[in-house]
Amino acid sequence: MSQRSERRGIHVDQSELLCKKGCGYYGNAAWQGLCSKCWRDEYQKARQRQIQDDWALAEKLQREEEAAYVSSHSSSQTQPPQSHSQHSLATFSKFEEKKTNEKTRKVTTVKKFFSPSSRTAPKKVPPEKEREKEKEEKLPGRRESHGENLLRDLKGIFTQPWEMSSPTEESHEAKTPSPSITRQSSIETDRVSRDFVEFLKTLHKPGREIHKHSRAFIDSMGNKKDLSAEELSECVQDFYQGMSDRLLNHFKGSSEKVDRVMDQVEKYIMTRLYKSVFCPETSDDEKKDLATQHRIRALHWVTIQMLCVPVEEEIPEVSDSVVKAITDIIEMDSKRVPRDKLACITSCSKHIFNAIRVTKNEPASADDFLPTLIYIVLKANPPRLQSNIQYITRFCNPSRLMTGEDGYYFTNLCCAVAFIEKLDAQSLNLSPEDFERYMSGQASPRRQDDPAGWPQSGSRVNPVLTQIQHNLSVLSSLEKRQQQVIEGAQSLEAELTEWQESVAREVQEILERYPLDIKPRASAIDAENVENDRLPPPLQPQVFAG
């Protein structure tokens, strides 16, 4: 009993939210505790090391093949023609098989790992050029080695798109319809596209360039649906970085203008790509969503007191703030743009701070915020929570996640989800036996006879139970009123039927008592005279003078 009275609460040091490199920006669990900038630096270093290793491999394969080719020709001069041909054919076939396997194993890995951020769609070669190329390859003494093939593939992999394509080629590729363009756009997509064009009109010439590059990027992403989620993220982040660098050069380092333009670019790009990059089939986001939902459902018994949440839901203003916070965190799933999803998280967090402030009559602290956020997530059980977090992490403008209130609130949400996944008996100040019984559904802290069996706040009853009892009483009264209304309607219907029958009986009795006697219609005096038009005019009275 004394152990349960000592409440530790949930505390996370603010330094744990920052990047592990010590740069001062907010870190993220998806980036191994690093911020976006440090994560990309580490990724680029690993990428450069991989590039050097692959170039060394390509050069090694080319040298080995050239040496084998030279040795096969030198041995042909000392051997008979027939034996030479058989020996060289057997040697060359084994060599070909070995190098093909080596090339396939290495180059395929390289393509899968690096293709998203720098490889463009292959250009179509006219049939005439293909036939000329085949003729050149069939000429005697002309054979392209596997080393040359590998070097050419590596050049195509590690050359940036704007270095490979000329302006004419880029315009030709933009004309090629892609599935994302030919697909019927939704109303929201059309609206965002119109807003983006109207915004770019205010920028004049830079606006046309921005629209051109954005459309080309969307077209290129239409051919990369089979890439992994991390590779898709790298494509988008590379585009953000390149576009931001161009804008900084144009606006002479005006970060405010650049941020304003990048917000519109992100909105346009991600609205168009949302269906293909949100919870892609190549990721396990859906599996994580189900696991998180089941975990939160299993923790339905966790109360405010167990989490030491400084919120009094009995206060009307606090209750309204809690409802608004739950609504905002659930509404996050309906947004398409990462920035809009972050706005929902920020709005939810501000409602939480307001609920804490009203309850404590003082500004809320970070130690109060995180437990309350955990409670809101448990109570809301937001749909596709893991997918939304991963979507924001992969495709949001990295500057938003590194600094500012959006980055702070998002980092806290990631901590809250991680805490829920690792929630145990010690975190809730419960015994392991009670925790297991509550998780398995064998018992519930709300059903214990001993009020001290689960934390209470003084002699006050649990506000959740109070609200449930109030709702039950309201439902009971509504049921009684509904029954009364139904009985009144049935009584009125019976009275109307009886009144209609009584009126019909009275009318029938009157008709039987006083039957109607319909007399024939009186005719005119000369009605039977057919030739009345030949009669003389009637006599007129005459007056005589006396």
Secondary structure as GFF3:
##gff-version 3
##sequence-region A 1 546
A	DSSP	alpha_helix	2	5	.	.	.	ID=ss1
A	DSSP	three_ten_helix	14	17	.	.	.	ID=ss2
A	DSSP	three_ten_helix	29	31	.	.	.	ID=ss3
A	DSSP	alpha_helix	36	76	.	.	.	ID=ss4
A	DSSP	alpha_helix	81	118	.	.	.	ID=ss5
A	DSSP	alpha_helix	127	138	.	.	.	ID=ss6
A	DSSP	alpha_helix	146	158	.	.	.	ID=ss7
A	DSSP	alpha_helix	161	164	.	.	.	ID=ss8
A	DSSP	alpha_helix	167	175	.	.	.	ID=ss9
A	DSSP	alpha_helix	179	182	.	.	.	ID=ss10
A	DSSP	alpha_helix	187	201	.	.	.	ID=ss11
A	DSSP	alpha_helix	205	221	.	.	.	ID=ss12
A	DSSP	alpha_helix	229	250	.	.	.	ID=ss13
A	DSSP	alpha_helix	255	277	.	.	.	ID=ss14
A	DSSP	alpha_helix	285	298	.	.	.	ID=ss15
A	DSSP	alpha_helix	304	307	.	.	.	ID=ss16
A	DSSP	alpha_helix	316	331	.	.	.	ID=ss17
A	DSSP	three_ten_helix	332	334	.	.	.	ID=ss18
A	DSSP	alpha_helix	338	360	.	.	.	ID=ss19
A	DSSP	alpha_helix	366	380	.	.	.	ID=ss20
A	DSSP	alpha_helix	385	395	.	.	.	ID=ss21
A	DSSP	alpha_helix	398	402	.	.	.	ID=ss22
A	DSSP	alpha_helix	404	421	.	.	.	ID=ss23
A	DSSP	alpha_helix	432	440	.	.	.	ID=ss24
A	DSSP	three_ten_helix	445	447	.	.	.	ID=ss25
A	DSSP	three_ten_helix	451	453	.	.	.	ID=ss26
A	DSSP	alpha_helix	463	513	.	.	.	ID=ss27
A	DSSP	three_ten_helix	532	534	.	.	.	ID=ss28
###
